Amino acid sequence: MPRAFITGITGQDGRHLAEFLHGRGYDVYGMVKGQSNPRAQSLVEEMPFVEIVPGDLADLPSLVAALELAQPDEVYNLGAISFVALSFNQAELTANITGLGVLRMLEAIRMIGGTQNNPIRFYQASSSEMFGKVRETPQTEGTPFHPRSPYGCAKVFGHNIVVNYRESYGLYACSGILFNHEGPRRGIEFVTRKVSNAVARIKLGLQHELVLGNLDAKRDWGYAGDYVEAMWLMLQQDEPDDFVIATGETHTVGEFIERAFAEVGIDDWSGYVRQDPKFFRPAEVDLLIGDASKAREQLGWEPRMAFSELVATMVQHDLATEAAKAGIAL
């Protein structure tokens, strides 16, 4: 059976990807940092088919050891300091893990054999945040980068070093420039999950307000479960390349809030939402919308879950989860 090695496996995308690959007959190895990691234990309980491997994107020898143990055919580098707001407070850590971590993983692959004799295929999780202050709309694979956060800057380095290793050493290395992708597995610190969870708790009488920053920021939101299929498809092509993965639709944070409250029967949500300057970014990304024409044509990939269904899925999941925790019958 083919073998896949995933960094960031305890996150939203890692778990979706592990499920997807397991369903396709892969042996799945997931890298987890540290001993007695509580997130690793949760992962093992949810997905007992995953083989946990210790490793750290800040430590090259540990990556070499992890790859030698797993002997993968495909490596998916999803691990990162991935919360944009945190990157402003921990810029050096973000650069080290989200940026230099990509370099270390590529170097580890090259050291153990990522050439034609042992063609490990590599996927890098690039981000629409690289476009930042966008130069054109919609954004494509050729749109110039103008990142507006330490996270975006680190992702640009990671993206460019993938291109460099592909061109310099002949590695099979791809980057997926994924636009925002969400779902019930999204971390509670991200705005979409913060909204869906708060709306559920407000409906149940467990919370009274939702405090956010910029409600006018526009994003291209898709479903994470759809997007991991695109990651896999990139590594099945004859030649490595980079692809934008997006829905081609944009919605404001305010629209997401409105749909979320409507899902629980609350039409006038203005009294429940308060803006706080502390949640505004030092440099805002106002509009992101991707053109995934290349992925549609070359990969045969299409997003399946619509925006309205995505919001409904997240709210209903949080409603059921919060009700169960509180012992409230729905």
N, C-alpha and C positions, 0 to 999 in steps of 0.2 A: 504494500500500500504506500502511496505517497506520504511524505512527512512534511508537516508545516510547523514553523517556529514563530510564535507571536510574542512580541513585547507589548506591554500595556494590556495584557489579557484580562486584568480585573476591571477594566473600564468598560464603558458602553460598547464601543466598537469591537473591542477584544472579545467580549462574550458573544456578540452577534456573529462575529467571524468564526469563532471556535465552533459554534453550533452549525453554521453553514458548511464548514469544511468537514466536520464530523459526519454530516449528512451525505457528503460526497465521498466518504470512505477514507478520509485522511486519518493518519495518526497525528494527533495534535499535541504539541509541546508549548507550554506557556512560561515565559520568564517572569519571575517574581523577585522583587528586591527584599532582602532581609530575612531573618529567621522568625518563625512564629507570626508571620504576617496575617492579621485577622481577615484581610480581604482574600488571601489565598485559601483560607479555610472555608470561607463562604463560597468561593469558586468551586472547590472540590465537592462540596455538598450539592451545588447546583449542577455541576458538570463533571461527574466522576471519570469521564473518559479523557480528561485533560491530564497530561503528565507535567507536573510542576518542575521547573528547572531554576535554580538560583542564578541570579545575575544582576548587573547594575550597569546602566548606560553611562555612568561616570567612570567605569573601571574596565579598560580594554581586556586585561587578562581574564576577567570573569566572563566576558562575552565570548572570547575564544574557547574557554572551557565549556560554556553552555552549548555552543555550536558543535563542538567535538562530541559532546554527549548526545545531542539530539540528531546529528547527521541529517539536517533537513534538506528537502528539495526546494522549499520555498520559505523565505523569511519575510514576515510582515512586521515592519517597525511602526507600531502604533503608540509606543511609550513616549510620554512627553510631560512637561509641566504645561498643561493644556488649558488652564483657566486664564483668560486674557487679563482680568483685573488683578490677579495674583502676580502676573509677570511684571507689573509696574512696581510692586513692592519687593519682588525678589528677581530682579533683572539678571543678576549674575548667575543664579541657579538656573533660571530659564535658558540662558545662553548655553550653559554647560550641558544640560540634559536635552533640551529640545533642539539645539543646534549641534554642538559638538558630539552629542550622543549618536547622531546619524553618521558622522565621520568615523567614530569608533566602531560602529556596527559594520560599516562598509569595509573598514580595514580588517576587522576580524574575519569577514567573509573572504577577503582577498588572501589573508594569511593561511586559512585552512583549505582554500580552493574554490574560488568563485569564477574560475576561468573556464575555457572550453573543456578542459579535462574533468572538471567537476562543477558543472554549471548550476550553482545555487542561484535561484531567481529571487530578487529583492524588491520589495514594495515599500516605498516611503509615504507616510501620511503627510502630504503637504496640505496647505490650508488656503481658503479664500481670503483669510486675514492678510496674506502676503500682498494682496492688491491694495488694501488700505484706502488711501485717498485716490480713488480710481481714476485712471487716465482715459478710460472708454467704457461705455455701457452698451450691451452686456460684456462681461469679461470672458476672454478666451485664453487658450494656451499661450498666445502671443502677446497678451496685454502686459505692459511693463508693470513691475512691482513698485509699490510705494507704501511699505508697512507703517502702521501708526501705533505700534506697541512693541515692547521687548519680545513678546511672543511672536508677533508677525516678523520681526527682524530675524529671530532665531530660525523660524520656518523658512525664510528666504535662504539663509545659509545652508540649511539642510537640503533644500531643493536644489540649489546650485552645486553642492558637493556631489549629489547623486549624478547630475549631468556630467560633472568632471570625471568621476570614477567610471562612468559608462564610456566616455570618450577616451580616457587615458589608459584604462586597463581592460576594456572590453567586457566589463561586468554586465550581466543582465540585470539592470536596475531601472525601475520605473517609479514615477511619482504620480499619485492621484491628488489633484488639486480639488479637494472636496469642499463644497459649500456647506453651510450649516445643516447638520443632520441630527435629528432628535428622536426621542421615544421614551417609553417608561423607564428605561435603564439609564437615562441621562442623570448625571449628578445633580443633587439638589441645589448646588451653588450656581448652576447655569440658569439663565433667565427663563427659558421655556419651562423647565421643570419647577423652578421657583414659583412661576405663575400657576401651573397646573396643580401643584401641591397646595398652594395657598387657597386657590379657588375651592378645592375639595374641602379643606379645613374650614373655610368660611361657610360653605353650604352646611357643614355638619355642626356649626356653632363652636368650633374648637379654636378659631382665630377670627380676628375682627378687621384686620386691614392687611394690605399688600403694599410694601414699600419698595419702590424701584427708582431707577435713574431716568435715562432718556427713553421716552415712549415713542419717539418719532424715527428712531433708527430703523432702516429697512434691510431685511435679510431674505435670502433665498433658502427656505426651510424645506428639507425633505426628511424621509424616514431612514433611520440608521440601518435597519434591516435590509432595505433596498440597496444601500450604498456599499455594503460589504461585498455584495455580489460583483460590483464593478471592480473592487480591489482584486478579486480572484481572476476575473476575466482579463485584466491587464497582464497577469503573469502567464496566461495561456496563449499569448500571441507569439508569432515567430520572431519578432524583433521587439526590443524594449522601447517604450515611448512614454510620454506624459499625457495625462488626460484631465480635463475639467469634468467634474461630476456635479450636476446641479439639476434643479427642476425647471429653471427658466422663468420662474414666477417670483415676485417679491411682495412681502407683506411687512407692515410696521409692527413693532412691539405692541402698540395699541390695538391693532387688529387681532393679534394673538390673544390679548387679554379679553377683548370683546367676545370672541368665539368661545373662549374658555368659560366665561361667566354664563354665556347663553346655553352652554352644554348642561349647566345645572339649574337652568330656569331663572337666572338673574339677568334682566335686560338692562337695568340702570346700574352700572358698576362704578360710577364716578365716586360715590361715597365710600367705597371700599379701598380705593387706590390712592396712595400718597407718593409724591416724588420727593427724593432727598438728594441734595447735591453730592453727598459722599459716594453715591453710586454712579456718578458721571465719570467717564474716562478723561484723563488729562488730554488725550487727543482722540477724538471720536471718528469712527468709521461710519459714515452716514448711509451709504447704499452699496449693497452687494447683490448682484444678480448674474448668474452664470449661463454661458452658452455651451451646452454639452453636445453639440452637433457631432463633433469628432468621435465621442464615445458612442453615440447612437450609430454612426456609420461604420466604425471600425470594430467596435466591441459588440454591437447589437444590444446595448444596454438602454433601458428606459426606466424612469422612476414609476412605481406603481401606486404608492399611497398618496392621495391628494392632501393638500394642506388642511382642509376641514376635517378629514378623517384622522389625520395625525393629531390635531388638537383634541378631538373627541377621545381618541385612544388613550392619550396621556391623562386627561382629566378623569375618565372612567376608571383607569388603573389606580390613580391616587385616591379617588373616592372610595373604592373598595378596600384599599390598603389602610387608609386612615380610619375608616369605619370599623374594620376588623380590630385594629389596635385599640380603639376606644370602646369596643364592645357595643357599637351602635348598629342596629338592624336597618338595612336599606329596604 
